């Protein structure tokens, strides 16, 4: 496998560890990312895919997209040959496809611990925590606004899980820190409490620049100019509007050779059509325009083709998550991204449930499996998402990371070799006996099956004797134990001091703002 720098990267070995070790969840056991060994699920034929692409071309050519409050973007489009009418831009069919050809189909996002660097694109799958919730919740304190302490706790839980690969970004909003300064604390917390790759701020151009500058302190200016070390998740203001806040942040990341994740949020029936194909065509047009813009800012900058399809209750107008229509729509988005040759961020572990309950896991599994089968490379929202992303649940976070562990085995597929075919076991056991004590079982029992850290597989009577606990209660105990045992990964003292100094100087340079 080749990295974008041309260096050979060995695919990470899938190691599961012993059952006891896996129950403890030691983070040293995890692989840095998954190399999928099962195919993607392609549901549309060539004719249907072409019709979706042609509809997107018509949207771009006949309706266009507005780019507001960022004159530089309009200049970029004018030089590229697009038609400008005020802030509305229209594009000839095929124009944007040609522009995005310069973006890499796969790239490395480097972590401060090189063993944790991730490959994004190709057959690689990276799990990252949920992003953007203003509230947090747990079984003890209920639902409440997130704080910087919650933010750090969730980073620590992510770092401690062998089944996540990325530290994420705004795991929750720390509302006890001023709006214009909290990005500094968030980026520093990712660097301090995790040695994995992470995301930066996108809520203003100067906050994106701060995030990138902190990455330069960590990795070095020259290294950052040549390598991706930070991601910025930017959202289209659907339908068909890119606002200046997002395009300025998008351009800041691209300008620094860092990866923007381009994501429309289309709520069917509100920000897009109620029909799946129409919403997919709209999403394709909006995302393609954002991806092309990164290349106009800096040709060859890494970019991730993103998507967030959702449905809504047409009786109440409420958003719904983890439903089948967006899940199956993700399969089509995956096909379209592969035709473009761009890395994909799609779907995740979505739920509208207000608690870490059966609804939460039913909806989460529906949407997470769609991410796995559509070929998503970077799966944001892999853990913690409840209440339509308004809250991060501590219990659901560890329940979801446990499920991510199951997906590691699922994505490994079925190995067919002499050991797996087990002919020696058949010869040893013969008809009518059992395989429990045979040599083959003894050689393989420690790695044969994924072992949940939270599921209860004991007999009913033993479960009763142990308190009749449900999954959420066991998850509550698990996250508390994990935080109690957490140890921060070592960070160079000089780098730490430089980061602390940068944060302090930037905070002192501006008054607090709470909006």
C-alpha positions in Angstrom: 0.0 0.0 0.0 1.3 3.5 -0.9 0.9 6.6 1.1 0.5 10.0 -0.7 4.1 10.8 0.1 5.2 7.7 -1.9 6.5 5.8 1.1 5.3 2.2 1.5 2.9 1.8 4.4 2.4 -1.7 5.8 -1.2 -2.6 6.4 -1.8 -2.9 10.2 -2.0 -6.4 11.5 -5.4 -7.3 13.0 -4.7 -8.3 16.5 -7.4 -9.2 19.0 -5.4 -10.1 22.1 -6.5 -12.6 24.7 -10.1 -12.6 25.9 -9.1 -11.3 29.3 -7.0 -8.5 27.8 -9.8 -7.5 25.4 -12.2 -7.3 28.3 -9.9 -4.8 30.0 -9.9 -2.8 26.8 -6.2 -1.9 26.9 -5.6 0.7 24.2 -2.3 -0.8 23.3 -4.2 -3.7 21.7 -5.9 -1.6 19.0 -4.9 -1.3 15.4 -4.4 2.3 14.2 -7.2 1.9 11.5 -9.0 -1.0 9.8 -8.1 -2.3 6.4 -11.5 -3.7 5.2 -11.6 -7.2 3.9 -15.2 -7.3 2.8 -16.5 -5.6 -0.4 -18.6 -2.5 -0.5 -22.3 -2.9 -1.2 -23.2 -1.2 -4.5 -26.9 -1.0 -5.0 -27.4 1.1 -8.2 -26.5 0.1 -11.7 -24.7 2.3 -14.2 -27.8 3.9 -15.7 -29.2 5.0 -12.3 -25.9 6.4 -11.2 -25.6 8.4 -14.4 -29.1 9.8 -13.8 -28.1 10.9 -10.3 -24.9 12.5 -11.6 -26.8 14.2 -14.5 -29.4 15.6 -12.1 -26.6 17.0 -9.9 -25.0 18.6 -13.1 -28.4 20.2 -13.9 -28.7 21.6 -10.3 -25.2 23.1 -10.6 -25.8 24.5 -14.2 -29.4 25.6 -14.0 -30.0 26.5 -10.3 -26.5 27.0 -9.0 -25.0 27.5 -5.5 -24.8 30.8 -3.6 -21.4 31.6 -2.0 -22.1 34.3 0.5 -19.7 36.7 2.4 -16.5 35.5 0.9 -15.4 37.5 -2.2 -12.2 35.4 -2.6 -14.4 32.4 -3.4 -16.1 34.3 -6.2 -12.7 35.3 -7.6 -11.7 31.6 -7.5 -14.8 30.5 -9.4 -14.4 33.3 -12.0 -10.9 32.4 -12.8 -11.9 28.7 -13.1 -14.5 29.6 -15.7 -17.8 29.4 -13.7 -20.6 31.9 -14.3 -21.1 34.5 -11.6 -24.4 36.3 -11.0 -24.1 38.3 -7.7 -23.3 35.6 -5.2 -24.8 32.8 -7.2 -22.5 30.6 -9.2 -23.4 28.1 -11.9 -21.1 25.5 -13.4 -20.9 23.7 -16.8 -21.4 19.9 -16.5 -18.1 18.1 -15.8 -16.3 21.3 -14.7 -16.1 20.4 -11.0 -15.3 16.8 -11.7 -12.3 17.9 -13.6 -11.1 20.3 -10.8 -11.2 17.6 -8.1 -9.0 15.3 -10.1 -6.0 16.9 -8.4 -7.2 15.8 -4.9 -5.5 12.6 -3.5 -7.6 9.5 -3.4 -5.9 8.5 -0.2 -3.7 10.3 2.3 -2.1 9.9 5.7 -3.3 11.9 8.7 -0.3 11.9 11.0 -0.7 11.5 14.8 1.8 12.7 17.3 2.4 9.1 18.1 3.4 7.8 14.6 2.0 4.3 15.5 -1.5 6.0 15.6 -1.4 7.7 12.2 -4.3 6.9 10.0 -4.7 6.2 6.3 -7.9 7.8 4.9 -9.2 6.5 1.6 -8.9 3.3 -0.3 -9.9 0.2 1.8 -9.2 1.9 5.1 -11.8 2.6 7.8 -11.2 5.1 10.6 -13.7 5.3 13.6 -14.0 8.7 15.3 -16.3 9.9 18.1 -19.4 11.9 17.7 -19.1 15.6 17.1 -20.9 18.9 18.0 -23.3 18.2 20.9 -24.1 21.1 23.3 -25.3 18.7 26.0 -23.8 15.6 27.8 -25.6 13.1 29.9 -25.0 10.1 32.1 -27.2 7.9 34.4 -26.0 9.8 37.5 -26.4 13.5 36.7 -28.8 13.3 33.7 -28.7 15.7 30.8 -26.8 19.0 31.2 -24.7 21.4 29.3 -21.2 20.1 28.4 -18.1 21.5 30.2 -14.4 21.4 29.5 -14.2 18.6 32.1 -16.7 16.6 30.1 -14.8 17.4 26.9 -11.6 16.0 28.4 -13.3 13.0 29.9 -14.7 12.0 26.5 -11.2 12.4 24.9 -9.8 10.1 27.6 -12.5 7.5 27.0 -11.7 7.6 23.2 -8.0 7.4 23.9 -8.6 4.4 26.2 -10.6 2.4 23.6 -8.8 0.0 21.3 -11.7 0.2 18.9 -11.6 3.9 18.0 -8.8 5.3 15.8 -9.2 9.0 16.0 -9.6 11.6 18.8 -12.3 13.5 17.0 -13.1 17.2 17.2 -15.8 19.0 19.1 -16.8 15.9 21.1 -19.1 18.2 23.1 -19.4 22.0 23.4 -17.6 23.2 26.6 -20.1 25.9 27.3 -18.2 27.0 30.5 -15.5 28.5 28.2 -16.1 31.6 26.1 -17.1 30.9 22.6 -14.2 32.8 21.0 -11.7 31.0 23.2 -12.9 27.4 23.7 -11.3 26.2 20.4 -7.9 26.8 22.0 -8.8 24.6 25.0 -10.4 21.9 22.8 -7.4 21.6 20.5 -5.0 21.6 23.4 -7.0 18.9 25.2 -6.9 16.7 22.1 -3.1 17.1 22.0 -2.6 16.7 25.7 -4.9 13.8 26.5 -4.6 11.7 23.3 -1.8 10.7 21.0 -4.2 10.1 18.1 -5.0 12.2 15.1 -7.6 15.0 15.8 -9.8 17.7 14.3 -9.6 21.5 14.7 -12.1 24.4 14.8 -14.1 25.6 11.9 -16.4 28.2 13.6 -14.4 31.2 12.3 -11.4 31.6 10.0 -9.2 32.8 12.9 -10.1 29.8 15.0 -9.2 27.5 12.1 -5.9 29.3 11.8 -5.3 28.9 15.6 -6.0 25.2 15.3 -3.5 24.9 12.4 -0.9 27.0 14.2 -1.2 24.7 17.3 -0.6 21.7 15.0 2.5 23.5 13.7 3.8 23.9 17.2 3.2 20.1 17.8 4.6 18.8 14.5 6.8 21.6 13.1 6.1 24.2 10.4 7.8 22.3 7.5 6.2 19.0 8.4 2.7 20.5 8.4 3.2 22.2 5.1 4.0 18.8 3.5 1.7 16.5 5.5 -1.8 16.3 6.8 -2.0 16.5 10.6 -5.4 18.0 11.3 -8.9 17.9 9.8 -11.6 20.6 9.6 -15.3 19.5 9.4 -17.1 22.1 7.3 -20.8 22.1 6.6 -22.9 23.3 3.6 -25.8 25.5 4.6 -28.2 23.4 2.7 -30.0 23.9 0.4 -27.4 25.2 -2.1 -25.7 27.8 0.1 -22.1 28.0 1.2 -21.7 30.8 3.8 -18.5 32.8 4.3 -17.8 31.4 7.8 -17.5 27.9 6.3 -15.7 28.8 3.1 -13.1 30.9 4.9 -12.4 28.0 7.3 -12.4 25.5 4.4 -9.8 27.7 2.6 -7.7 28.0 5.7 -7.3 24.3 6.0 -6.7 23.8 2.3 -4.2 26.7 2.2 -2.2 25.0 4.9 -2.4 21.6 3.1 -4.7 20.2 5.7 -7.9 18.2 5.0 -11.3 19.8 4.9 -14.2 17.3 5.4 -17.0 18.7 3.2 -20.4 17.8 4.6 -23.9 18.9 3.6 -26.6 18.2 6.3 -29.8 17.4 4.3 -32.9 16.9 6.3 -35.3 15.3 3.8 -38.4 17.5 3.5 -36.8 20.6 5.0 -33.3 21.2 3.5 -33.8 18.8 0.7 -36.4 16.7 -1.2 -38.2 14.0 0.7 -37.2 11.5 -2.0 -33.9 9.8 -1.6 -32.6 10.2 -5.1 -33.3 13.9 -5.2 -31.6 14.4 -1.8 -28.6 12.4 -3.0 -28.3 14.5 -6.2 -28.4 17.7 -4.1 -25.9 16.4 -1.6 -23.5 15.4 -4.5 -23.7 18.9 -6.0 -23.1 20.7 -2.8 -20.2 18.5 -1.7 -18.6 18.5 -5.1 -18.5 22.3 -5.1 -16.8 22.3 -1.7 -14.3 19.7 -2.7 -13.4 21.6 -5.9 -13.0 24.9 -3.9 -10.2 23.3 -1.8 -8.3 22.5 -5.0 -8.7 26.1 -6.3 -7.3 27.3 -3.0 -4.4 24.8 -3.1 -4.1 22.2 -5.8 -3.4 18.8 -4.4 -4.7 19.6 -0.9 -6.3 16.5 0.8 -10.1 16.6 1.0 -12.8 14.2 2.2 -16.1 13.9 0.4 -18.7 14.0 3.1 -22.4 13.3 3.4 -25.1 13.5 6.1 -28.5 12.4 4.9 -31.3 12.4 7.4 -35.1 12.0 7.4 -37.8 13.8 9.4 -41.1 13.0 10.9 -43.6 14.6 8.4 -46.2 14.6 11.1 -44.2 16.7 13.6 -41.3 18.2 11.6 -38.8 16.6 14.0 -35.6 15.2 12.6 -35.3 11.5 12.7 -32.0 9.5 12.9 -31.0 5.9 12.3 -33.8 5.4 9.9 -33.7 3.1 6.8 -34.0 5.6 4.0 -30.8 7.6 4.8 -29.0 4.3 5.5 -29.7 2.9 2.1 -29.0 6.3 0.5 -25.6 6.1 2.0 -24.9 3.1 -0.2 -25.4 5.3 -3.3 -23.3 8.1 -1.9 -20.5 5.6 -1.5 -20.7 4.6 -5.1 -20.6 8.2 -6.2 -17.6 9.0 -4.1 -15.7 6.0 -5.5 -16.4 7.2 -9.0 -14.8 10.5 -8.1 -11.9 8.8 -6.5 -12.2 10.8 -3.2 -12.1 9.5 0.4 -15.5 9.3 2.0 -17.1 10.4 5.2 -20.6 9.1 5.4 -23.2 8.0 8.0 -22.2 7.1 11.6 -23.8 5.9 14.8 -27.0 8.0 14.8 -29.9 8.0 17.2 -32.9 10.1 18.3 -33.3 8.2 21.6 -33.0 10.3 24.7 -31.3 7.5 26.7 -28.8 4.7 26.0 -31.6 2.2 25.5 -32.8 -0.3 22.9 -33.9 2.5 20.5 -30.5 4.1 20.7 -28.7 0.9 19.7 -31.3 -0.2 17.1 -31.0 3.1 15.3 -27.2 3.2 15.8 -26.6 -0.2 14.3 -28.8 0.6 11.3 -26.8 3.7 10.5 -23.4 2.4 11.5 -23.8 -0.7 9.3 -24.7 1.6 6.4 -21.4 3.5 6.9 -19.5 0.2 6.9 -21.2 -1.2 3.8 -21.2 2.1 1.8 -17.4 2.2 2.0 -16.9 5.2 4.3 -13.3 5.8 5.1 -13.7 8.3 7.9 -16.7 7.6 10.1 -17.4 10.6 12.3 -20.1 10.0 15.0 -19.0 6.5 15.7 -19.6 6.8 19.5 -21.8 8.7 21.9 -24.5 10.1 19.6 -28.0 10.4 21.3 -30.9 12.9 21.2 -30.5 13.7 17.5 -26.8 14.8 18.3 -28.0 17.3 20.9 -26.3 15.2 23.6 -23.3 13.0 24.1 -24.0 10.1 26.5 -21.2 8.7 28.5 -22.9 5.3 28.7 -23.7 5.1 25.0 -20.1 6.2 24.2 -18.7 3.0 25.7 -21.6 0.9 24.4 -20.8 2.3 20.9 -17.1 1.7 21.2 -17.8 -1.9 22.2 -19.9 -2.2 19.0 -17.0 -0.7 17.1 -15.0 -3.7 18.4 -17.5 -6.0 16.8 -17.2 -4.2 13.6 -13.4 -4.8 13.6 -14.1 -8.5 13.3 -17.0 -8.0 10.9 -14.8 -6.0 8.5 -12.0 -8.6 8.7 -14.3 -10.9 6.7 -13.7 -14.7 6.5 -10.2 -16.0 6.4 -9.8 -19.2 4.3 -6.5 -21.0 4.9 -5.4 -24.4 6.3 -5.8 -23.3 9.9 -9.3 -21.7 9.3 -10.6 -24.7 7.4 -9.6 -26.9 10.5 -9.2 -30.2 8.7 -6.9 -31.4 11.5 -9.7 -30.7 14.0 -12.1 -32.9 12.0 -9.5 -35.7 11.9 -8.9 -35.5 15.6 -12.5 -35.2 16.8 -14.4 -37.4 14.3 -18.2 -38.0 14.4 -20.3 -37.5 17.5 -17.7 -35.9 19.8 -17.0 -32.2 20.5 -14.3 -29.7 19.7 -13.9 -28.0 23.1 -10.6 -29.6 24.0 -9.0 -30.5 20.7 -5.7 -29.1 19.6 -7.1 -26.8 17.0 -9.5 -25.1 19.6 -6.6 -24.7 22.1 -4.5 -23.1 19.4 -7.2 -20.6 18.4 -9.5 -20.0 21.3 -7.8 -16.7 22.4 -8.3 -15.0 19.1 -11.2 -16.9 17.5 -14.1 -14.6 18.5 -14.6 -11.0 19.4 -15.4 -10.7 23.1 -17.6 -7.9 24.3 -16.6 -5.9 27.3 -20.2 -5.1 28.2 -22.5 -7.9 27.0 -23.8 -10.4 29.6 -23.5 -13.9 28.3 -24.0 -15.7 31.7 -26.9 -18.0 32.6 -30.0 -16.3 33.8 -29.5 -17.5 37.4 -26.0 -16.0 37.6 -27.2 -12.8 36.1 -29.8 -12.5 38.8 -27.3 -13.2 41.5 -25.1 -10.4 40.2 -27.8 -7.8 40.4 -29.9 -8.2 37.2 -28.0 -5.3 35.6 -28.8 -4.0 32.1 -26.4 -2.8 29.5 -26.6 0.9 30.4 -25.8 0.1 34.0 -22.8 -2.0 33.1 -21.7 0.8 30.7 -22.0 3.3 33.6 -19.6 1.2 35.7 -17.3 0.7 32.7 -16.7 4.4 31.8 -16.1 5.3 35.4 -13.5 2.5 35.8 -11.9 3.5 32.5 -11.5 7.2 33.6 -10.2 6.1 37.0 -7.5 4.0 35.3 -6.7 6.5 32.5 -3.1 7.6 32.0 -2.2 10.4 29.7 0.2 9.6 26.9 3.6 11.3 27.3 4.0 14.7 25.6 7.3 16.5 25.1 7.7 19.1 27.9 8.9 21.8 25.5 6.1 21.3 23.1 3.6 21.3 26.0 5.0 24.6 27.3 4.9 26.2 23.9 1.3 25.2 23.4 0.3 26.5 26.9 2.0 29.7 26.1 0.3 30.1 22.7 -3.1 29.4 24.3 -2.5 32.0 27.0 -1.3 34.7 24.6 -4.2 34.2 22.3 -6.7 34.3 25.1 -5.1 37.4 26.5 -5.3 39.1 23.1 -9.2 39.3 23.1 -12.0 39.9 25.5 -14.4 37.0 26.3 -17.3 36.6 23.9 -20.3 34.4 24.8 -22.0 34.4 21.5 
